[in-house]
Amino acid sequence: MIAIFARNLARPARLVAMQGLVALIILALCRAAARSERLRSSQRRRVFQQVLAFLAHWYPHLFFLFCFEEMGRLVHLVDPSWQDAKLIAFDHWLTGVHPSLWLEQFATPVRNDFFQFTYITYFIYLPIVGGVLYYRREWKAYWATMTYSAAGYVIGYCVAMLFPIESPWFSMAGMWHSDLAGGPFTATINFIEHFGRVRGAAFPSQHVAGPWLRFGARGGTSAGLFWTLLPLALCMCVSTVGGGITM
């Protein structure tokens, strides 16, 4: 896609070089880990092998963050305009209101902070589910979780490049009746939104897709974990609309 639409990018060669470098690092890491498993070695070398194996299993976490940051540069790869107005019009046609604005009437500092907490829990689903599977050495389920996640991100980011959405945080700025008031979790989200946000890639919401991809890959083999995380995932879905932030 970069090769086809390179004219829409400021530095396409730099992007390709960076992505190529990351791919080479991943391939080298996985190859080194695979080779080390077949070698007999001393105690010191076995520790090094364990570190390689750990990195080979857990690099996807950092890689997914890298891909999200890249979307800030690739969101207008195909379409140079924002398409938020179309989704806003669809929401109003479907519900008769602007959902994010309508939900403001139910906002309280305590309720806001709870939903912002559930919004932040997005970052724990993959470490928790992956960590449980890694600890149990359920490798098939572990890599299924990583593969589901990777496939979900690929599909979501391709849609984001074809249909760029910057999110209500930007497209509906000035329409809110008041700032979102709350406690420490609300302050954390506000800080991230002001200083660390990637503009674009807000539709489809990878924030919402994330936990459901983990659950889908996990199947029904860990019912306790599923039922523990499910309420948080449902509340997080509400928070992406009620908070007006949608990532």
Backbone as a ProteinNet text record, in pm:
[ID]
protein_1_A
[PRIMARY]
MIAIFARNLARPARLVAMQGLVALIILALCRAAARSERLRSSQRRRVFQQVLAFLAHWYPHLFFLFCFEEMGRLVHLVDPSWQDAKLIAFDHWLTGVHPSLWLEQFATPVRNDFFQFTYITYFIYLPIVGGVLYYRREWKAYWATMTYSAAGYVIGYCVAMLFPIESPWFSMAGMWHSDLAGGPFTATINFIEHFGRVRGAAFPSQHVAGPWLRFGARGGTSAGLFWTLLPLALCMCVSTVGGGITM
[TERTIARY]
82.7	0	86	199.7	290.8	347.2	380.1	435.5	332.8	207.8	103.1	66.5	58.5	10.6	122.5	245.4	359.9	347.1	275.4	261.7	189.4	112.8	38	117.7	242.3	323.6	440.6	481.1	592.2	725.8	748	875.5	849	798.9	766.8	887.7	1003	1122.6	1161.9	1149.4	1184	1089.4	960.7	863.8	896	924.4	957.1	1083.6	1183.3	1308.3	1285.3	1205.4	1178.1	1103.2	1000.9	924.6	1009.8	1098.2	1188	1284.4	1332.9	1424.1	1354.9	1233.2	1158	1132.8	1097.4	1074.2	1201	1315.3	1441.7	1476.1	1450.5	1476.6	1390.7	1262.3	1171.7	1217.5	1252.5	1298.1	1426.1	1519.7	1645.4	1620.9	1531.6	1500.1	1439.2	1340.6	1273	1367.4	1452.4	1548.3	1649.9	1699.5	1795.8	1732.6	1607.5	1539.3	1517.1	1478.1	1455	1583.8	1691.8	1820.6	1872.7	1854.8	1907.5	1838.1	1711.8	1638.3	1697.8	1768.3	1822.2	1965.1	2021.8	2161.4	2173.4	2262.6	2296.9	2398.2	2384.7	2471.1	2488.9	2573.7	2600.5	2484.5	2494.8	2390.9	2377.1	2489.3	2483.5	2415.5	2448.5	2387.7	2239.1	2201.4	2058.9	1978.4	2036.6	1968.2	1948.5	2051.4	2041.9	1934.8	1927.3	1825.8	1685.4	1669.8	1539.2	1497.8	1595.8	1566.8	1524.5	1595.6	1558.8	1418.6	1387.9	1255.8	1146.7	1174.1	1076.5	1051	1158.6	1143.8	1072.3	1100.4	1035.5	885.3	844.4	701.5	631.6	705.5	640.2	664.8	744.4	767.8	639	533.9	413.1	355.2	370.8	314.5	374.9	506	572.2	543.5	534.1	509.7	373.4	272.5	139.2	139.9	215.1	227.6	298.2	400.4	471.3	376	293	198.8	98.9	52.7	-43	19.4	143.2	212.1	232.5	258.4	276.5	149.6	33.9	-91.9	-106.1	-38.7	-41	18.5	107.9	171.3	101.2	27.5	-30.6	-181.1	-244.4	-390.3	-443.1	-367.3	-411.8	-340.8	-296.2	-225.4	-310.9	-439.9	-528.9	-617.4	-675.6	-772.2	-718.6	-693.8	-637	-736	-863.4	-965.2	-1011.7	-1082.9	-1145.9	-1290	-1338.6	-1473.7	-1566.8	-1528.1	-1606.6	-1750.7	-1772.1	-1906.9	-2005.5	-1958.3	-2046.1	-2088.5	-1995.9	-2031.3	-2119.3	-2091.2	-2174.5	-2317.4	-2331.3	-2465.1	-2534.5	-2459.8	-2519.3	-2566.5	-2483.6	-2523.8	-2653	-2661.6	-2781.1	-2902.9	-2883.4	-2994.4	-3040.8	-2946.2	-2978.5	-3045.5	-3001	-3048.5	-3134.6	-3128.2	-3203	-3130.8	-3012.8	-2931.8	-2785.1	-2702.1	-2558.4	-2523.7	-2496.9	-2481.9	-2384.2	-2268.4	-2168.8	-2221.5	-2295.1	-2350.4	-2469.7	-2550.8	-2668.4	-2629.5	-2520.5	-2476.8	-2420.2	-2395	-2342.1	-2435.5	-2566.8	-2662.7	-2645.7	-2581.2	-2562.2	-2424	-2345.6	-2207.7	-2200.2	-2120.8	-2081.7	-1932	-1862.4	-1718	-1684.8	-1763.6	-1736.6	-1760.9	-1873.9	-1907.1	-1806.2	-1768.2	-1668.2	-1537.5	-1494.1	-1365.7	-1371.2	-1486.2	-1500	-1487.6	-1557.6	-1552.9	-1415.9	-1348.7	-1213.4	-1118.4	-1142.3	-1064.7	-1085.4	-1212	-1237.4	-1177.2	-1171	-1110.4	-961.5	-894.2	-751.6	-723.7	-822.4	-799	-770.6	-794.2	-757.8	-614.3	-526.5	-384.4	-350.1	-445.6	-412.3	-460.4	-552	-609.7	-505.6	-424.7	-325.4	-219.8	-162.5	-67	-127	-253.3	-313.1	-343.2	-414.9	-449.1	-321.7	-233	-107.5	-23.7	-21.4	57.6	7.9	-123.4	-179.9	-143.1	-157.7	-125.7	24.1	104.4	250.2	290.6	233.4	263.8	223.8	109.3	61.2	126.9	206.6	276.2	177.2	64	-35.5	-2.4	98.4	155.9	58	-22.2	-117.4	-216.7	-269.9	-365.6	-296.3	-170.1	-95.5	-78.4	-30.7	-6.7	-136.5	-242.6	-373.2	-416.1	-392.1	-425.3	-347.3	-217.6	-135.2	-177.1	-210.7	-249.9	-383.9	-481.1	-609.6	-587.3	-502.2	-476.3	-413.4	-311.7	-243.7	-339.9	-422.4	-518.6	-619.6	-665.2	-760.4	-701.6	-576.2	-511.4	-490.1	-448.6	-427.3	-556.8	-665.3	-794.3	-838.2	-828.9	-872.3	-791.5	-661.2	-577.6	-593	-618.4	-645.4	-774.7	-878.1	-1003.3	-977.2	-895.6	-866.3	-796.9	-713.5	-645.5	-737.8	-838.7	-934.6	-1045.9	-1074.3	-1184.7	-1137.1	-1058.2	-993.4	-1092.9	-1082.7	-1165.8	-1074	-1090.5	-1002.7	-1059	-1186.9	-1256.1	-1331.7	-1436.5	-1513.7	-1429.3	-1318.3	-1232	-1192.1	-1170.5	-1132.9	-1253.5	-1329.9	-1434.7	-1551.9	-1573.7	-1683.9	-1633.1	-1509.1	-1453.5	-1537.1	-1568	-1649.1	-1796.9	-1838.7	-1980.3	-2014.8	-1913.5	-1940.4	-1985.8	-2077.6	-2128.9	-2029.8	-1943.1	-1841.9	-1729.3	-1617	-1506.2	-1539.6	-1475.4	-1498.3	-1431.9	-1513.9	-1462.8	-1457.1	-1351.6	-1338.7	-1219	-1165.1	-1052	-923.6	-839.1	-706.9	-710.6	-807.6	-813.8	-858.2	-950.6	-991.9	-876.7	-799.7	-683.6	-579.7	-562	-466.3	-508	-636.2	-687.1	-674.4	-709.6	-698.6	-553.4	-459.8	-318.7	-277.5	-319.1	-285.5	-347.6	-474	-543.2	-478.3	-428.2	-369.3	-227.1	-150.6	-7.5	40	-37	14.1	-75.4	-177.8	-274.5	-224.5	-255.5	-234.8	-363.3	-352.1	-471.1	-507.7	-620.9	-664.3	-674.5	-711	-724.5	-827.3	-930.7	-1033.4	-1149.4	-1152.4	-1259.8	-1202	-1228	-1296.9	-1210.9	-1276.2	-1206.7	-1126.8	-994.3	-909.8	-918.1	-955.4	-972.9	-1084.5	-1192.7	-1304.6	-1273.8	-1210	-1182.5	-1085.9	-989.6	-884	-929.6	-1011.4	-1048.6	-1130	-1215.7	-1297.4	-1213.1	-1107.6	-1014.9	-944.1	-903.6	-839	-935.3	-1060.6	-1158.5	-1184.7	-1197.2	-1225.7	-1115.2	-991.6	-878.2	-869.4	-912.2	-897.8	-1000.9	-1115.5	-1218.2	-1279	-1322	-1389	-1304	-1171.8	-1087	-1053.5	-1084.5	-1057	-1178.3	-1284.9	-1410.3	-1396.4	-1316.4	-1301	-1240.3	-1135.7	-1071.8	-1166.3	-1241.5	-1336.7	-1440.9	-1501.9	-1608.7	-1555.7	-1427.5	-1366.5	-1345.4	-1299.7	-1267.5	-1387.8	-1491	-1605.7	-1672.9	-1704	-1767.7	-1682.7	-1551.2	-1463.8	-1467.6	-1469.8	-1473.8	-1603.3	-1715.6	-1844.2	-1847.2	-1797.9	-1793.7	-1698.8	-1590.4	-1497	-1563.7	-1650.4	-1723	-1810.8	-1876.2	-1959.9	-1872.2	-1755.4	-1669.2	-1617.7	-1603.1	-1554.7	-1655.4	-1782.5	-1885.7	-1910.7	-1928.2	-1958.6	-1846.5	-1722.9	-1610.3	-1580.5	-1644.2	-1623.4	-1483.3	-1413.2	-1272.8	-1243.1	-1303.5	-1293.8	-1154.6	-1083	-952.2	-965.1
-120.6	0	125.5	120.2	235.4	257.6	149.6	161.9	221.6	182.5	229.2	374.7	411.7	544.7	631	605.8	678.2	829.5	876.9	1021.3	1090.1	1014.8	1074.2	1079.8	1033.4	1029.1	1125.4	1179	1274.2	1203.9	1090.4	1018.4	868.7	823.5	681.4	590.3	633.3	549.1	525.1	629.4	615.3	517.8	524.9	432	287.9	265.3	130	80.1	167.5	128.6	92.4	172.5	144.7	12.6	-9.4	-133.1	-253.3	-236.1	-343.6	-378.4	-275.6	-297.6	-373.3	-332.9	-401.9	-547.4	-571.1	-708.2	-792.6	-736.2	-808.7	-841.8	-747.4	-771.7	-887.5	-887.9	-994.5	-1129.5	-1133.1	-1258	-1307.9	-1217.6	-1256.5	-1310.1	-1244.3	-1287.7	-1427	-1449.6	-1579.6	-1689.8	-1658.6	-1756.5	-1793	-1692	-1718	-1801.3	-1769.9	-1846.1	-1990.1	-2011.7	-2147.1	-2228.4	-2165.8	-2236.5	-2269.5	-2178.2	-2200.6	-2317	-2342.6	-2452.9	-2587.8	-2596.1	-2723.3	-2748.2	-2653.7	-2665.3	-2702.7	-2795	-2824.5	-2721.2	-2678.3	-2569.4	-2568.5	-2480.8	-2463.5	-2392.1	-2384.5	-2316.7	-2171.6	-2102.6	-1962.3	-1947.3	-2037.6	-2026.6	-2061.3	-2150.1	-2183.7	-2062.4	-1982.1	-1858.1	-1767.2	-1755.2	-1672.3	-1728.1	-1862	-1924.2	-1894.8	-1896.5	-1867.1	-1722.4	-1631.2	-1491	-1476.5	-1543.9	-1540	-1595.5	-1706.8	-1768.1	-1675	-1609.1	-1514.9	-1400.2	-1342	-1230.8	-1275	-1396.5	-1446.4	-1465.2	-1493	-1508.9	-1375.4	-1276.7	-1154.9	-1032.7	-1045.8	-928.8	-873.6	-958.2	-899.8	-782.8	-779.5	-670.4	-536.3	-532.3	-409.4	-382.9	-487.6	-471.3	-408.6	-449.2	-391.4	-242.1	-202.3	-59.5	15.7	-44.8	15.7	37.6	-63.4	-51.2	60.3	73.1	179.6	316.3	333.5	460.9	488.5	385.4	401.9	452.5	420.3	462.7	614	681.9	827.9	883	807	848.7	789.5	680.1	607.7	628.3	698.4	706.2	770.3	863.2	927.1	870.1	748.1	685.2	681.7	649	635.4	757.6	805.7	915.7	1032.2	1148.6	1261.2	1333.7	1298.3	1368.5	1282.3	1346.4	1274.8	1244	1128.3	1084.5	1081.9	1152.7	1148.1	1193.3	1291.3	1345	1236.4	1140.9	1033.2	943.4	911.8	828.5	904.7	1034	1115.5	1122.3	1141.2	1144.6	1010	901.5	767.7	743.9	781.3	765.9	841.5	962.9	1044	984.7	932.3	867.7	743.3	668.5	542.3	563.2	663	679.8	803	898.6	1022.7	1125.1	1089	1180.1	1158.8	1246.3	1220.5	1144	1014.4	932.5	988.5	1035.2	1086.2	1206.2	1294.8	1413.1	1377.3	1283.3	1242.6	1179.3	1104.1	1035.9	1132	1257	1354.2	1374.9	1357.3	1382.2	1284.2	1171	1070.4	1078.6	1177	1186.2	1239.2	1174.5	1223.2	1196	1266.9	1241.1	1096.4	1034.9	896.1	802.4	821.7	735.9	756.1	880.4	907.4	834.6	841.4	780.7	629	570.9	425.2	384.1	455.5	418.5	448.2	550.7	575.8	465.5	414	299.4	179.3	150.9	36	59	184.6	215.7	182.5	214.1	186.3	36.3	-43.5	-187.8	-253.8	-183.2	-237.1	-289.1	-220.9	-254.6	-378.8	-432.1	-548	-679.9	-676.8	-802.3	-895.3	-843.7	-929.2	-976.9	-889.2	-940.3	-1043.5	-1023.3	-1117.1	-1250.7	-1247.2	-1372.4	-1441.4	-1363.7	-1421.8	-1474.3	-1398.7	-1440	-1571	-1587.4	-1712.3	-1829.8	-1810.7	-1918.6	-1948.6	-1843.9	-1862.8	-1939.7	-1904.1	-1972.7	-2119.6	-2147	-2284.8	-2361.6	-2291.6	-2351.2	-2408.5	-2339.3	-2378.2	-2304.2	-2353.8	-2279.4	-2262.2	-2364.6	-2352.3	-2240	-2234.6	-2129.7	-1994.5	-1993.4	-1867.8	-1805.5	-1885.2	-1829.6	-1804.5	-1876.7	-1844.1	-1705.1	-1672	-1539.1	-1431.9	-1453	-1355.9	-1344.1	-1458.1	-1456.6	-1386.6	-1413.6	-1343.4	-1192.3	-1154.8	-1012.8	-949.2	-1015.5	-961.3	-947.8	-1051.2	-1046.4	-933.6	-916.7	-809.4	-672.2	-652.3	-523.4	-498.3	-600.3	-583.7	-540.1	-610.1	-576.3	-435.5	-406.1	-275	-161.4	-177.7	-69.2	-51.9	-160	-144.7	-66.7	-97.3	-20.9	125.1	149.1	286.2	366.7	300.8	371.6	397.6	311.6	331.2	428.6	438.3	520.4	593.9	700.7	765.8	834.7	803.2	863.4	916.7	1043.7	1100.8	1089.1	1053.7	1028.2	1151.3	1129.5	1241.2	1338.8	1290.6	1379.7	1501.2	1481.7	1591.3	1643.5	1552.5	1595.7	1663	1634.5	1695.1	1793	1837.1	1933.7	2061	2111.5	2231.4	2203.2	2076.2	2040.3	1991.6	1956.1	1907.8	2024.7	1993.5	2097.8	2130.9	2037.8	2062.1	1960.7	1990	1895.3	1773	1660.6	1536.8	1547.2	1544.5	1558.1	1421.6	1398.9	1270.8	1270.1	1151.6	1135.1	1102.6	1017.8	991	924.3	835.6	767.8	863.3	952	1053.8	1146.7	1185.4	1271.9	1202.7	1072.4	997.1	995.2	968	965	1102.6	1208	1343.5	1375.8	1332.1	1355.5	1282.8	1156.2	1078.3	1140.8	1182.7	1238.5	1368.4	1447.8	1576.5	1563.8	1468.5	1465.5	1337.9	1230.7	1106.5	1040	1110.8	1047.3	1040.6	927	913.6	959.4	1056.1	1109.8	1022.4	958.5	866.6	724.8	631.6	490.1	469.1	554.6	544.2	454.6	413	325.7	229	98.4	37.1	45.1	45.8	67.2	-56.4	-47.1	-156.8	-169.8	-61.7	-64	-161.4	-159.8	-250.3	-390.1	-396.9	-527.7	-609.9	-542.3	-612.8	-724.1	-692.2	-798.4	-909.7	-875.9	-980.8	-1073.8	-1021.7	-1107.7	-1202	-1151.7	-1237.7	-1346.4	-1306.7	-1405.1	-1510	-1464.9	-1557.5	-1658.7	-1612.9	-1702.9	-1800.6	-1758.2	-1839.1	-1950.1	-1931.5	-2034.6	-2046.2	-2165	-2185.3	-2259.1	-2264.4	-2345.1	-2275.8	-2148.7	-2078.2	-1991.9	-2058.7	-1988.1	-1884.3	-1915.8	-1821.8	-1691	-1699.6	-1578.5	-1501.1	-1572.3	-1507.3	-1427.6	-1490.2	-1424	-1313.1	-1319.4	-1212.2	-1087.1	-1106.9	-993.6	-941.5	-1025	-984.8	-855.8	-837.8	-711.1	-589.4	-600.5	-488.3	-458.6	-564.2	-545.4	-477.3	-516.7	-455.8	-308.5	-278.8	-139.1	-56.3	-118.9	-48	-8.8	-96.8	-63.8	58.9	66.9	183	307.7	291.5	407.8	468.4	389.2	445.9	542.5	525.4	618.3	727.8	688.6	785.2	881.6	836.4	925.2	1014	985.4	1065.9	1059.1	948	943.6	840.8	726.9	622.7	608.6	509.2	480.4	359
0	0	0	72.8	72.6	-66.9	-136	-270.8	-366.5	-353.2	-445.1	-417.1	-290.1	-252.5	-192.8	-235.2	-178.8	-191.8	-294.3	-316.5	-201.4	-121.9	-11.1	118.7	116.6	236.8	226.1	340	340.6	319.5	386.3	377.3	364	249.4	233.5	246.9	196.3	204.9	350.3	433.6	575.6	644.6	610.2	668.5	630.6	503	457.9	526.1	539.1	603.5	749.9	820.2	960.4	977.5	895.1	905.1	866.6	766.9	729.2	841.3	910.7	1022.5	1134.7	1167.3	1272.6	1233.8	1107.6	1061.1	1072.9	1037.8	1046.6	1192.2	1282.6	1424.7	1475.2	1436.4	1479.3	1423.8	1294.9	1234.3	1300.3	1326.5	1390.1	1531.1	1605.9	1741.2	1741.3	1655.8	1651.6	1603.4	1506.9	1457	1565.7	1636.5	1743.3	1854.6	1889.8	1994.1	1951.5	1825.2	1775.5	1772.3	1730.1	1724.4	1863.7	1957.2	2092.4	2162.2	2127.5	2188.9	2152	2038.9	1991	2038.7	2112.4	2153.4	2300.6	2329.1	2467.2	2514.1	2637.5	2679.7	2830.3	2876	3017.5	3085.6	3218.6	3295.7	3254.1	3232.4	3193.5	3058.5	2966.3	2833	2837.4	2928.8	2940.1	2986.3	3073.4	3115.1	2995	2912.1	2791.3	2697	2685.9	2601.6	2652.9	2783.5	2842	2814.8	2820.9	2790.5	2644.8	2554.5	2412.4	2390.8	2456.1	2440.6	2491.6	2605.5	2660.3	2562.5	2507.2	2413	2286.7	2240.2	2119.5	2139.3	2263.4	2291.4	2317.2	2369.2	2415.3	2327.7	2221.1	2135.1	2073.4	2046.6	1986.3	2063.8	2196.7	2275.7	2232.8	2219.5	2175.3	2028	1949.6	1806.5	1780.8	1856.8	1838.9	1871.9	1973.5	2005.8	1893.6	1837.6	1724.8	1606.8	1578.1	1465.8	1489.3	1614.6	1644.8	1623.3	1668.3	1647.3	1499.1	1418.8	1275	1207.9	1265.6	1204.4	1204	1294.5	1292	1163.6	1100.9	975.1	853.4	872.9	759.3	744.2	839.2	836.6	709	649	525	402.3	412.6	301.8	175.2	189.6	74.3	56.8	166.5	162.2	246.1	188.1	263.1	353.2	348.7	427.3	543.8	638.9	749.3	714.6	757.9	725.6	847.5	953.3	1077.5	1057.2	971.8	952.7	908.9	833.5	786.2	902	991.8	1106.5	1204.6	1223.4	1312.7	1260.2	1129.7	1069.1	1082.6	1066.6	1079.5	1222.4	1321.3	1461.2	1490.8	1438.8	1464.6	1394.6	1275	1203.2	1277.4	1333.1	1398.8	1533.2	1610.6	1748.6	1769.6	1677.2	1694.1	1779	1830.3	1912	1875.5	1930.2	1924.4	2052.4	2045.3	2167	2268.8	2224.7	2319.1	2395.8	2325.3	2390.8	2478.9	2433.4	2509.2	2642.2	2643.6	2765.3	2868.9	2830.7	2927.2	3045.7	3025.3	3133.2	3249.1	3222.6	3327.2	3392.1	3352.1	3399.5	3542.5	3623	3754.8	3769.1	3856.4	3871.5	3903.7	3993.5	4031.4	3913.8	3845.9	3731.4	3618.6	3594.9	3490.9	3520.5	3645.6	3680.2	3668.6	3701.8	3687.3	3541	3453.4	3312.3	3250.6	3298.9	3249.7	3297.3	3417.6	3465.3	3373.5	3339.2	3251.8	3112.8	3071	2941.8	2942.3	3052.5	3064.6	3070.9	3116.8	3129.3	2995	2885.5	2754	2754.1	2823.7	2820	2900.6	2978.8	3061.9	3002.4	2904.6	2857.8	2796.9	2706.7	2642.6	2742.1	2829.2	2928.3	3022.4	3064.6	3159.7	3092.4	2979.9	2910.7	2862.5	2799.4	2754.2	2869.2	2981	3096.3	3156	3166.1	3219.1	3128.6	2998.4	2904.4	2903.4	2913.8	2916.6	3042.4	3154.9	3280.3	3273.8	3211.7	3200.5	3086	3007.2	2892.5	2790.3	2775.9	2674.9	2545.6	2474.6	2362.2	2246.4	2218.9	2107.9	2134.6	2255.6	2291.8	2298.2	2346.2	2356	2217.9	2122.1	1989	1913.2	1948.9	1891.4	1934.7	2062.7	2113.8	2040.1	2020.8	1950	1803.5	1741.3	1599.6	1580	1667.5	1660.8	1673.6	1768.2	1791.1	1668.2	1611.8	1494.1	1377	1354.1	1243.3	1263.7	1388.4	1417.1	1391.9	1432.4	1409	1260.2	1186.4	1042.2	973.7	1003.1	941.2	981.6	1111.9	1160.3	1102.5	1092.6	1041.5	891.6	818.9	675.1	652.7	733.2	723.7	759.7	862.8	906.1	798	715.8	607.6	489.2	473	363.7	402	532.4	582.2	707.5	692.3	806.4	900	1027.4	1131.3	1240.7	1277.7	1379.5	1520.6	1535.6	1662.6	1710.2	1794	1848.7	1931.2	1988.4	2067.2	1984	1854.7	1766	1687.5	1626.3	1533.5	1603.3	1733.3	1806.7	1912.5	1898.2	1993.6	1993.9	2112.9	2126	2141.5	2120.5	2131.8	2272.3	2351.5	2486.6	2575.1	2666	2754.5	2865.9	2901.1	3003.7	2987.4	3051.9	3048.4	3132.6	3098.1	3171.1	3308.1	3414.3	3550.9	3617.6	3695.4	3763.1	3855	3879.6	3968.5	3894.3	3951.2	3893.9	3756.2	3733.2	3603.5	3493.6	3527.1	3431.2	3399.2	3501.4	3479.3	3391.8	3411.6	3330.5	3185.3	3161	3023.9	2959.1	3033.2	2977.9	2940.8	3024.3	2995.7	2867.7	2854.7	2734.9	2610.9	2624.2	2508	2460.6	2554.4	2516.8	2464.2	2518.9	2488.8	2418.2	2424.6	2368.6	2266.7	2222.3	2134.6	1990.9	1924	1779.7	1711.3	1624.7	1558.9	1439.6	1449.1	1344.7	1397.7	1309.5	1347.2	1457.1	1462	1565.3	1522.8	1395.9	1347.9	1245.4	1265.3	1380.4	1505.8	1619.7	1746	1785.2	1778.6	1825.4	1977	2042.5	2187.2	2224.5	2148.3	2173.2	2120.4	2005.1	1943.9	2027.9	2093.9	2164.5	2257.5	2361	2455.7	2391.9	2293.7	2232.7	2147	2086.6	2014	2110.4	2227.7	2326.7	2373.3	2400.4	2446.1	2338.2	2213	2103.8	2084.2	2093.5	2076.5	2192.6	2308.5	2428.6	2435.3	2367.4	2370.6	2509.2	2543.5	2672.2	2773.6	2756.1	2842.6	2974	2988.5	3114.4	3148.1	3192.3	3217.1	3327.2	3429.9	3540.4	3494.7	3412.5	3361.3	3271.7	3188	3096.8	3175.3	3276	3349.8	3439.5	3475.8	3554.4	3470.4	3346.9	3260.4	3181.8	3164.3	3081.3	3128.8	3258.1	3298.9	3265.4	3284	3250.4	3100.8	3018.9	2874.2	2831	2891	2856.1	2896.5	3015.4	3060.3	2974.6	2928.3	2842.5	2710.7	2658.7	2535.5	2555.8	2671.9	2702.6	2713.8	2775.4	2798.9	2670.1	2563.9	2437.2	2376.5	2413.5	2365.6	2468.3	2591.8	2696.7	2724.9	2704	2725.9	2608.1	2494.7	2376.1	2320.4	2347.9	2309.5	2202.6	2206	2105.2	2041.3	2082.4	2023	1931.5
[MASK]
+++++++++++++++++++++++++++++++++++++++++++++++++++++++++++++++++++++++++++++++++++++++++++++++++++++++++++++++++++++++++++++++++++++++++++++++++++++++++++++++++++++++++++++++++++++++++++++++++++++++++++++++++++++++++++++++++++++++++++++++++++++++

